Amino acid sequence: MIRLILLIPAIILCLLPVLSGAELAGTVSGDYEPLYSFAEPYGLKLGGAFGLNDMNNRTYMDFLDDHFNSLTCTNETKAYSLLDQNASKRSEDGTPKMNYYYADRMIAWCRDHGKSVRGHVLVWDAYMKTWFFHEGYDDRKPLADEETMRARLKSYIEQVITHFEEKFPGVIYCWDVVNEAIGDNASEWRADDARHLRTVRSGVSNIFLDQIGDDYVEYAFLCARDTVEKLGADIKLFYNDYNMFFPEKRAAALAVLKSINSYAQDENGNPRKLADGIGMQGYLGGYGVQAGCLEDSLIVNLKESIAMYHAAGFEVQITEMAVRNFDRNKAELHAEFYGRLFSEIFLPANSEEETLSAVCIWGLVDAPEGRKDYVYNMNSPYGCFLSTDYQIKTCFDTVYHVLKGS
């Protein structure tokens, strides 16, 4: 299908109003047309994230409703949130059991507000419930054998995808099947593994690798693909990770995807395409520090990586973007950088070929000053679209005008 391609001259950024935080004070979401409506002609979804507690924040949910058409549950569709230990212990057939109560509330909200959902995530070693890997779902008992664990993982993936597709048909349009399986340095993977699958995370052994096998990533994708095909559902399957724009991790990611898509064969002996796409989390800049933020090299590496993944035949999404800024005095530079990401990379201004299908922003509200926790380091205190009091910031205004073309 041919889509309308809007040309955005490079000079547009020079014409955008450079608004200070003071000039924007009191500006609210409702003063703007829906942000996602300007991205749709490019075939680009605009996304945000929300957690269960956010549903009690009317201002935040209204902002999501106003401006984004692809939403991600931050934690509630992950295994450690869904798995129900007591119900699993009582399972008559030995398969794991889930509690979907909170996740269903969130997906229902998305359905009722006409939002698509990125399913996040089926397999992730971090924070995983260890009892899932033990006999009788009891971590006081021995670890279950590999055959049992492969059956459990298959059942978990089948049940979760099927539950949401049957209860909320068409709402979840893609799943991150595996998250962050690639290690960060040579001490975290085997020297002979081109995929760089992490053997440890922060000193903790990767229990999926240990108990399910060296092919647990590929096997998870096979289970997910079989389920999607059985359902006849239009659901894309993604591998998701951070730092995917750095050359070494990019090479490992391509090796992972090559391995996934050569893992299984169809009835004619041809490789089955188990993975459709690559999710680049998109945390840009220093972790907890200003050094490394808002640098041209980030734009260069990001643009190059998206092109390489696309050339390899994969759909690409920016899945958890945060343009970090830890310096309140760099608001205008931060806004300009945000605008360049959209005008120079995210929008196919000079080509009819779409290289990105979604940009999903993880941190949308600035962290209170001095709050040095997960949100502070990951999303930064001055890197989000909204201030701590939920006022529209210059960076949102800049992106808005880039997308609108005015």
Secondary structure, 3 states (H helix, E strand, C coil): CCCCCCCCCCCHHHHCCCCCHHHHCCCCHHHCCCHHHHHHHHCCEEEEEECHHHHHCHHHHHHHHHHCCEEEECCCCCHHHHECHHHHHCCCCCCCCECCHHHHHHHHHHHHCCCEEEEEEEECCCCCCHHHHEHHHCCCCCECCHHHHHHHHHHHHHHHHHHHHHHCCCCEEEEEEEECCECCCHHHCCCCCCCCECCEECCEECHHHHHHCCCHHHHHHHHHHHHHHHHCCCCEEEEEECCCCCHHHHHHHHHHHHHHCCCCECCCCCECCCCCEEEECCEECCCCCCCCCCCHHHHHHHHHHHHHHHHCCCEEEEEEEEECCCCHHHHHHHHHHHHHHHHHHHCCCCCCCCCCCEEEECCCECCCCCCCCHHHHHHCCCCCCECCCCCECHHHHHHHHHHHCC
